[in-house]
């Protein structure tokens, strides 16, 4: 587990890129699933090796970061406009 934490700073560009994708997909009603696929696709496209191979941490970082950013940023249109951006935000708005 410590080896994984040591490798994370190498992928800061992937983290920021996937966060931006996830935020965009969260604000627009795209959802976490679409953000995950888009984050993974962009990570494959911009990978240093040209592709993300089996077992590489970059292939895990990109979709997970995008999905989590999407879920969090789905609350923005709910708080600003009263329009939920995801099913979870709709439940929170209903409560």
C-alpha positions as CSV (number, residue, x, y, z in Angstrom):
1,X,0.0,0.0,0.0
2,X,2.9,2.4,0.7
3,X,4.3,1.7,-2.7
4,X,1.0,2.9,-4.3
5,X,1.0,6.1,-2.2
6,X,4.6,6.7,-3.3
7,X,3.6,6.5,-7.0
8,X,0.7,8.9,-6.8
9,X,2.7,12.2,-7.2
10,X,3.9,10.9,-10.6
11,X,0.3,11.1,-11.9
12,X,-0.7,14.6,-10.8
13,X,-1.5,15.6,-14.4
14,X,-3.9,12.6,-14.8
15,X,-5.5,13.5,-11.4
16,X,-6.2,17.1,-12.5
17,X,-7.4,16.2,-16.0
18,X,-9.8,13.5,-14.6
19,X,-11.0,15.9,-11.9
20,X,-11.9,18.5,-14.6
21,X,-13.7,15.9,-16.7
22,X,-15.6,14.7,-13.6
23,X,-16.6,18.2,-12.6
24,X,-17.9,18.9,-16.1
25,X,-19.8,15.7,-16.2
26,X,-21.2,16.3,-12.7
27,X,-22.4,19.8,-13.5
28,X,-24.0,18.8,-16.7
29,X,-26.3,15.8,-16.1
30,X,-23.8,13.2,-17.4
31,X,-23.4,11.1,-14.4
32,X,-20.5,9.2,-12.8
33,X,-20.5,6.3,-15.2
34,X,-20.1,8.6,-18.2
35,X,-17.4,10.5,-16.4
36,X,-15.5,7.2,-15.6
37,X,-15.5,6.1,-19.2
38,X,-14.5,9.5,-20.4
39,X,-11.7,9.8,-17.8
40,X,-10.3,6.4,-18.8
41,X,-10.5,7.1,-22.5
42,X,-8.6,10.4,-22.1
43,X,-6.1,8.7,-19.8
44,X,-5.4,6.1,-22.5
45,X,-5.1,8.8,-25.1
46,X,-2.6,11.0,-23.2
47,X,-0.7,8.1,-21.5
48,X,3.1,8.3,-21.6
49,X,3.3,4.9,-23.3
50,X,0.5,5.5,-25.7
51,X,-1.9,3.2,-23.9
52,X,-2.9,2.1,-20.4
53,X,-1.8,-1.5,-20.0
54,X,-3.2,-4.1,-17.6
55,X,-2.3,-3.4,-14.0
56,X,-1.1,0.1,-14.4
57,X,-2.2,2.5,-11.7
58,X,-3.0,5.3,-14.2
59,X,-5.9,3.1,-15.5
60,X,-7.4,3.1,-12.0
61,X,-6.7,6.7,-11.0
62,X,-8.4,8.3,-14.0
63,X,-11.8,6.7,-13.9
64,X,-12.1,6.8,-10.1
65,X,-11.1,10.4,-9.9
66,X,-13.6,11.4,-12.6
67,X,-16.4,9.4,-10.9
68,X,-15.8,10.9,-7.5
69,X,-15.5,14.5,-8.9
70,X,-18.7,13.9,-10.8
71,X,-20.6,12.9,-7.7
72,X,-19.4,15.8,-5.7
73,X,-19.9,18.5,-8.4
74,X,-23.5,17.2,-9.1
75,X,-24.4,19.2,-5.9
76,X,-23.4,22.5,-7.5
77,X,-26.5,22.9,-9.8
78,X,-28.7,21.7,-6.9
79,X,-27.4,24.3,-4.5
80,X,-27.3,27.1,-7.1
81,X,-30.4,26.5,-9.2
82,X,-32.4,23.9,-7.3
83,X,-32.0,21.4,-10.1
84,X,-30.4,18.1,-9.0
85,X,-27.5,16.8,-11.2
86,X,-27.8,13.2,-10.1
87,X,-30.1,10.8,-8.4
88,X,-28.2,11.2,-5.1
89,X,-28.6,15.0,-5.3
90,X,-32.3,14.5,-6.0
91,X,-32.6,12.5,-2.8
92,X,-30.8,15.2,-0.9
93,X,-33.0,17.9,-2.4
94,X,-36.1,15.9,-1.4
95,X,-34.9,15.6,2.2
